[in-house]
Amino acid sequence: MNDQSTATQTISKALICIDERSKDRDNGPERSMDRAVAIFNAATGLGMSESDGWLFMICLKIARHKNGQGYNQDHFVDIAGYAGLLAESVESASGDYDGGQ
């Protein structure tokens, strides 16, 4: 297997995970990071944004990878998915989001 197919497979799995988790945990295409960040901000008094929340999740997955317990593709699948959700969040916050069209 070459590097390109591994990257493609990881990104493809991330797309599937986003859809499956949305169905299992949210209401349709709705995302729950905005609610999680609102709860966090209420508890801490900090001003984290939804985009900060997605970036935090990417950092969490990198930290778990760097923990030294060997390769776990799940970390990279989640990083790819969170990167897409971060991009969606940043675009939405900037007013440039077109709903994925």
Secondary structure, DSSP 8 states (H G I E B T S, - for coil): --HHHHHHHHHHHHHHHHHHHHHHHSSTT--SHHHHHHHHHHHH-----HHHHHHHHHHHHHHHHHTSS---HHHHHHHHHHHHHHHHHHHHHHT---TT-
